[in-house]
Amino acid sequence: MKVRICLSFVLGVLFAIPSYFIFEYINLSHPFIMSFATGTLVFCYFFVYFILHKNYTDNKYQKAEEEFGLTTDEKVFFRTNGNFNLCNKVMNCNIYFCEDRIVFLCLRKGKITSEEIPVSLIEKVSSDSVTRVLITTSDNRVYAITTPDARALSEALQDKPYWLNK
């Protein structure tokens, strides 16, 4: 929520500053008040947009979780959101680490796409414990996952010895 507020504020300021000079140039009375109002309206617009967009994506992911069986019934021991790099293509998605597989759910252009990696295909899982987790499969694919939860993920994977360095 803080990020959305800060981003909306920055965008409001970026609109308010030039509008002040425009209102000053056209000799509008009270240019500061008018530019402040412009910045406030832009802030409100983007803040509402960001909230609606988050609700939209959350609803899409919730429906996809139910569709793919990633509800509380399945043994999902770690959930995160992050970017993963596969074949020079970076995608943002929700990542679910289950007992028997990893599921990537990506929202692209309003549609959910998925990719699964069974634990049996995983050869190696390594992490820098800061931002990246690397997953190598037996068919020589390397998934580079960048997430702010990398440290917590590494700790969760430490409890799963069959996941690490097989």
ABEGO torsion letter per residue (X at the ends): XAAAAAAAAAAAAAAAAAAAAAAAAAGBBGAAAAAAAAAAAAAAAAAAAAAAAAAAAAAAAAAAAAAAGABAABBBABBBBBBBBBGGBBBBBBBBBBAABBBBBBBBGGBBBBBBBBAAABABBBBAGAABBBBBBAAGBBBBBBBAAAAAAAAAAAABAAABGX
